[in-house]
Amino acid sequence: MYFNNKNKFLHGVMFHHFHDKNNFIKTQGSINSDQLVKIIKYIGRENIINANEFINNILNKKKVEKKVCLTFDDALKCQENIALPILEDFKIKAFFFIYTDIFKYNPHNIEIVRHFRHAFYKNINEFYKDFISIVKSKLGRKEISNFFIFNKEKILKFRKKFPIYTKYDVEFRFIRDHLLNNFEYNNIISELYLSKNFKPKKYHKHLLMNKESLQKLNKLNHEIGLHSHSHPTKIINFNYQKQHKEYLTNFKLLKKIIKTKYGIRSMSHPCGSYDNNTLKVLKKMNILLGFKESMLIDNNMKKINNSKFEIARVDHSSIIKSMN
Ligand SMILES: [Zn+2]
């Protein structure tokens, strides 16, 4: 049984990466098509509603208990190739949240870096080791250990919130998001690419959706929503103007690519990051609903699904855990 006292409310199920035998390698947290089918059956097909119905339920403040929708973040090609055929088989219309700078090649795109660290290293810890050793050589050992001492509480809190991440995952994320600036981070990644003779350009098309993908999803009546333009890991570091620009650019580019009956009306917060400015931006843009990345009551929320821009989502990995 999927539902219990802790999840008896409208919420989304959050998916990211999929793998198969031929084209998409197994990466941290990725699942295959059989596992997706198992998750759908475990939740119960009758409990999964289409994106459109989900939006209507939230807007009409309907007290619906045991219903979920399916959501797919980050415009991943593996979702189109592996998950979409299954959604179609089950006649499920899902949400796809798309950030838009994927339409311009960027060697440091988060998916290309992710592919690199899985495909070019024996295991992910080898990547983290190489990464941290370059950071240490650039910034000095002392600075790194001070950084971790200074952020000890924050790191503990993060690990409690996201138990799926290992200690090294968290250290990498903290260095990337809180210690290095973009320029420094990209330089280190480029250095690692070079050391493994990795050619990032080859992977852009393979890993990320293109305009035709979005048109296909839209034609099949899946719901395309915002996910910011550049997918910052911490959009709350941006002021109101900068956040507005992120979502407005995202909105305008998506509108150019797809013609929808209702317009672009939904979103999910990249890396779950949002603050009051984000909520103001979304309201101003007439977005109707937005998803978080957790089932927790946090960020000064008073209750679950606190506002229409704070709808809860459960990660598919938590569902797999409760299935076993
Ligand atoms: Zn994302």
Residues whose N, C-alpha, C, O or C-beta is under 5 A from the ligand:
A	BS01	ZN	D73 D74 P270 C271
